[in-house]
């Protein structure tokens, strides 16, 4: 008998605009994805370039988190299709 458990993937994004390091004025952003109650993927980065506005810094952070979410969703879907 196969016991199927429903797990939900949730993501959180964090962004700090330029105030983290006064020397280089670069923003710091990160994300955390949980599958159920376990951390599945996380990252904290300082981008290569300086964002000139909060909107650009938020765009960079959101794009990075969205790319990771798409990749993780496809990976989980692949695991589920192989188990059937």
C-alpha positions as CSV (number, residue, x, y, z in Angstrom):
1,X,0.0,0.0,0.0
2,X,1.4,3.4,-1.0
3,X,0.9,6.2,1.6
4,X,0.8,9.5,-0.2
5,X,1.7,12.6,1.8
6,X,0.8,16.0,0.5
7,X,3.7,18.5,0.9
8,X,3.6,22.2,0.2
9,X,6.5,24.1,-1.1
10,X,6.7,27.6,0.4
11,X,9.2,30.3,-0.4
12,X,10.3,33.5,1.4
13,X,12.4,36.3,-0.1
14,X,14.5,38.8,1.9
15,X,16.1,42.0,0.4
16,X,18.2,44.7,2.1
17,X,18.8,47.7,-0.1
18,X,22.3,49.1,0.1
19,X,22.4,49.7,3.8
20,X,24.1,46.4,4.7
21,X,27.6,47.5,3.6
22,X,28.4,51.2,3.5
23,X,31.7,50.5,1.7
24,X,30.3,49.1,-1.5
25,X,26.6,50.1,-1.2
26,X,25.5,46.8,-2.7
27,X,22.2,45.2,-1.6
28,X,22.0,41.8,0.0
29,X,19.2,39.5,-1.0
30,X,18.2,35.9,-0.2
31,X,15.5,33.3,-0.3
32,X,14.5,30.2,1.6
33,X,12.3,27.4,0.2
34,X,10.7,24.9,2.5
35,X,9.1,21.6,1.5
36,X,6.8,20.7,4.3
37,X,8.7,21.8,7.4
38,X,12.2,21.1,6.1
39,X,14.5,23.6,4.4
40,X,14.9,22.5,0.8
41,X,17.0,25.4,-0.7
42,X,18.4,28.7,0.5
43,X,20.7,31.4,-0.6
44,X,22.1,34.7,0.5
45,X,23.9,36.8,-2.1
46,X,25.4,40.2,-2.8
47,X,24.9,41.0,-6.5
48,X,27.8,41.8,-8.8
49,X,26.5,45.2,-9.6
50,X,25.1,48.1,-7.6
51,X,21.4,48.6,-8.0
52,X,20.5,52.3,-8.5
53,X,17.1,52.1,-7.0
54,X,15.1,50.0,-4.5
55,X,12.9,48.8,-7.5
56,X,15.9,47.4,-9.3
57,X,17.2,45.7,-6.2
58,X,13.8,44.1,-5.6
59,X,13.7,43.1,-9.3
60,X,17.1,41.4,-9.0
61,X,16.0,39.6,-5.8
62,X,12.6,38.5,-7.1
63,X,14.1,37.2,-10.4
64,X,16.6,35.1,-8.5
65,X,14.0,33.6,-6.2
66,X,11.6,33.0,-9.1
67,X,14.2,31.1,-11.1
68,X,15.0,28.9,-8.1
69,X,11.2,28.3,-7.5
70,X,10.7,27.2,-11.2
71,X,13.7,24.9,-11.0
72,X,12.6,23.4,-7.7
73,X,9.0,22.9,-8.9
74,X,10.3,21.0,-12.0
75,X,12.7,18.9,-9.8
76,X,9.9,17.9,-7.4
77,X,7.5,17.2,-10.3
78,X,10.2,15.0,-11.9
79,X,10.7,13.0,-8.6
80,X,6.9,12.5,-8.4
81,X,6.6,11.3,-12.0
82,X,9.5,8.8,-11.5
83,X,7.9,7.4,-8.3
84,X,4.6,6.5,-10.2
